[in-house]
C-alpha cells in the first residue's frame, strides 16, 4: 500500500520531528561545552594520555556481550517452554517470573552484595554480568512469549510428526522465526547493560574492571 501525503503535511511532520529532537540536542551541547571548559582541548589530551579509556570501553563491551548471550539463551528457551510445551504449572511459574518485575534494583542490592562476596566474585565482571542478566530476563521472557504465541502450533505439530524432538523443533523452527524479537531484545539489553551504573559502582572497585559509565567517578577520585 502506497500512502501519498501532500507537501504541507510532509513539511509539518518534519517540523514536528525537529521539535521533538531539540530536547535531546541541548544536553549533548551542554556536555561538549562543559568538556571544553578550563583547558579546552587539553582536557581531552589529559584523559587520553592516561590510557585508561580503552580498558573501560572493553569492560563495557564484554559485560554487554555476556549479558546479551545469557538473556537470549534463557529468554528464548523459557518462551518456547511457556508457549509451546505442555508443562504442569507453567502458568504459575510464568506469573512468578513476572512478579520479579515489581522488585526495584535498589531493593536487591543488599542480598546481591552478600551473595557476590560469599562466592568470591566481588570486583570481577561476573559480579555485574549475572545480576544484570537476571534483572533483564523477566521482561524479555514476557516479550518473547507473546511473540512465540503468534507462531502457529501447526508448525510445531508438523515437526513432531516428522520425528523432531523438542530441541530440533526449537532450533529449526522457533529460533529462525523469532529473529525479529531477538533483534529487539539485543537492542534493549545492550542499551541497558551499556548504560548500567549502579551495579558496576557497587561491585567493581579497581579501574581494570570498571566500565565506561564509571569514568566520571574515576577522574573525580584522581
JOPELIN-V577278 format. One line per field, one symbol per residue. ss: DSSP state (H for helix, E for strand, L for the rest). A space follows every 10 residues. Layout:
BEGIN
ss=???
END
This chain:
BEGIN
ss=LLLLLLHHHH HHHHHHHHHH HHHHHHHHHH HHHHHLLLLL LHHHHHHHHH LLHHHHHHHH HHHHHHHHHH HHHHHHHHHH HHHHLLLLLH HHHHHHHHHH HHLLLHHHHH HHHHHHHHLL LLLLLHHHHH HHHHHHHHHH HHHHHHHHHL LLHHHHHHHH HLLLLHHHHH HHHHHHHLHH HHHHHHHHHH HHHHLLLHHH HHHLLLLLLL LHHHHHHHHH LL
END
